[in-house]
Amino acid sequence: QVQLVESGGGLVQAGGSLRLSCVVSGSTFSFNVIGWYRKAPGKQREVVAGLRSDGRTNYVDSVKGRFTISKDSAKNTVYLQMNSLKPEDTAVYYCVASGMGGDYWGQGTQVTVSA
């Protein structure tokens, strides 16, 4: 059974940084894409960043230049480094892995950025 467990969320002031981690366990298959989504109150869920199996990355325009997605294969962990955080980045952040078996979601971690 595939499990994704996020951590690293919290409360930070505007301009600060956080690093989210997503540990992936329970799968012997590689994923095509692992990424981060976020859901803010009153807003639609949006994809924030994605990391493809070939190493290509993509970001939503609002976080380009501020967020970086990366992975440590030895630790089965995907990271989202978030710098220069803004109040509009406040949301629950979810790690998602997509592969042959379907899409797998973590439980989410809250990020709150105060003005």
WOSUL-V232749 format. One record per backbone hydrogen bond with DSSP energy under -1.0 kcal/mol. CO is the residue of the C=O (numbers start at 1). NH is the residue of the N-H. Records with the same first field share a line. If there is no record, write none. Layout:
BEGIN
CO: NH ; NH
END
This chain:
BEGIN
3: 25
5: 23
7: 21
10: 112
12: 114
13: 16
16: 85
18: 82
20: 80
21: 7
22: 78
23: 5
25: 3
32: 53
33: 98
34: 51
35: 96
36: 48 ; 49
37: 94
38: 46
39: 92
40: 43
46: 38
48: 60
49: 36
50: 58
51: 34
52: 55
56: 52
58: 50
60: 63
63: 66 ; 67
66: 83
68: 81
70: 79
72: 75 ; 77
76: 24
77: 72
78: 22
79: 70
80: 20
81: 68
82: 18
85: 15
86: 89
87: 90
91: 111
92: 39
93: 109
94: 37
95: 106
96: 35
97: 104
98: 32 ; 33
99: 102
102: 99
104: 97
109: 93
111: 91
112: 12
114: 14
END
